[in-house]
Amino acid sequence: MGSQLSQLANDIAAYAAPALPYLVQVGENALDAFKDTVGKKLGGRGAKPLFALWDKVGDKLASPEAAMNPARKLAADPDDESAKQEFRDRVLVHLREDPDWAGEVSGIVVQCKELNITVTFNGDIVMGGKVGGDKITGDGSVKIEVETGRLPHTEGAELFGREDGMARLDAAWEDPRTHVISLIAFGGVGKTALVKHWLAGMAAEDYRGAERVFEWSFFSQGTSDKQATAEVFIAEALKWFGDPKLAKGSPFDKGQRLADLVRGQRTLLVLDGLEPLQHPPGKGLTEGALKDPGLKMLLEGLAASNPGLCVVTSWVHVDDIAHFAKTTAPVVELENLSEEAGAQVLRDLG
């Protein structure tokens, strides 16, 4: 039990460290301002447990006044090893003296670990796993790796009649249980236009906690069986995500490595126009099954485990992840626009 409390004290100290300069400024609303800055970057999913822990620590620091001293020392010098130890010792005292508080913060720490939140002592919050990989400091600066611009051109500056689709994408991004979402409809219905407008909204909000954004379109590959390969995509994606092996391994190995790299941090991956790489109906093969083994491994891996989100558009369901459709890989079947929405589109196009 003693070793468990010591580990819990270490975890609490690590998660609380970035907020200490604001927690010790009692009465100045400093912590609320810091929360606003961080919350805008992380979104509710990542911010909620972290903020709850900061509040619990703040309650203990505020009374008695003497308890503030270790926090002040560590806030003043995050690299001071003696200050770190003194603060951890103070937290350990609280854990031993208040079992109810210990139980509450223990549950919050478990949530933080499940979301793969890691916090450094220099004031940066490095978010990983289901929260994201943004590096955030007190001034709100954030670094996001983005590779976009590959989706095909779509007509119209406005999007009409797709409010439900936009809402489904928003919900998928915020729901940690959703790993892959497929938008299915025949060509011309507006799958790509929907995704592009949604991505524009995400970009306007700093991608809502994503650390990396990568998009790819297979549209130019047409429908010829000879063109049905993800080799170029896999190679480019492995390079962009920093795979040290690059060309080494079988297509299966490359697909698995790419899946591991994608889910290593909170990533928004968009795969548009997947149908050229799927078996069409009526040829004695499994309709919708992927032809490329690397892409098959990637999507199966992400459907099984993914802290971010993969958005797929296609004419047909991806058979390889069909068994995840009711859990982590839902399918949204887009319908043709209503007459009213269609008329709006025509007016917008002039």
C-alpha positions, 0 to 999 in steps of 0.5 A, a space after each residue: 500500500 505504501 509503494 502504491 501511495 508513493 507512486 500515486 504521489 509521483 503521478 499527481 506531482 507530475 500532472 500538477 506541475 504545469 499548473 503550479 505557477 497558477 495554483 499558487 496565485 490564489 485569488 487572482 483567477 490565474 488558474 481559470 485563465 490558464 485553463 481557458 488557454 489549455 482547454 481551447 487547444 485540447 478539447 473537453 476530452 483531454 482537459 476534463 480529467 486534467 483540470 479535475 486533478 488540478 482542482 483537487 490539488 488546488 483545494 489541498 494547497 489552499 489550506 493550511 497556508 503552510 502547505 503552499 510552500 513546497 508548491 511555491 518552491 517548485 513553481 519558482 524552479 521546476 528543475 529543482 530536484 529538492 523542490 520536486 521531492 518536497 512537493 511529492 512528500 507533501 502530496 503523500 502526506 495528504 494521501 495518507 491523511 485523507 483517504 477520501 481525497 486519495 480515492 478521488 484523485 486516484 480515479 482521476 489519475 487512472 483516467 489521465 493514464 488511460 488517455 495517455 497524458 504525460 506532463 513535463 516539469 518545464 511547463 509543457 503539457 505533452 498530450 498523447 494517446 486519446 487526447 492528442 500530441 499538442 505541446 502547450 505552454 502557458 502562452 497557449 502556443 501549439 505545434 501541429 504537423 499538418 499535411 493537407 491539400 491532396 483532396 480533389 477540387 469540389 465546387 461551391 464555397 458553401 455546404 448545404 444539406 449536410 448538417 447531420 454529416 458534419 455533426 457525425 464527424 464532430 461526434 466521431 472526433 470527440 468520442 474516444 470509442 470511435 477509431 474509424 468512420 466511413 462515409 459511403 455513397 455513390 460518386 457525386 453525392 458529396 462525400 469529399 465536399 463534406 470532408 473538406 468543409 469539415 476539415 476547414 472547420 477543424 483547421 479554424 479551431 487548431 484541429 481541436 487537439 490533434 497533433 498530426 493531420 494527414 490526408 490522401 486521395 486515391 481518386 486519381 487512380 481510377 477504377 482499373 485493377 492495375 492501378 489498385 495499389 496503395 504502395 505510393 500512399 504507404 511509402 509517402 505516409 511512412 516517410 512523413 510519419 518518420 518510419 526509420 525502416 521506410 522501404 524495408 519489410 513486406 506490404 503487411 509489415 509496412 501497413 502494420 508499422 504505419 498503423 503503429 505510427 499513426 496511433 502513436 499520437 492523436 492523429 487525424 487521418 483522411 483517406 478519400 476515394 478508397 473504392 479503386 482499392 476495393 473489390 467491386 460487386 459481381 466478380 466472385 470476390 468479397 465486395 468491398 474487401 481491400 485489394 492492397 495488403 498494406 492498406 488492409 493492415 492499416 485499417 484493421 489496426 486502426 479500427 482495433 486501436 486508435 487514439 485519433 480518428 481515420 476518416 474514409 470515403 468510398 462507394 462501398 463499405 470496407 469489408 475488412 473492418 465490417 466487424 467493427 461497424 457497431 463499435 469502433 468503426 461506424 458507417 455513415 451512408 450519405 443520401 442524395 441532397 434534398 431538393 431544397 439543398 440541391 437548389 441552394 447548391 445550384 444557386 451558389 454555383 450561379 
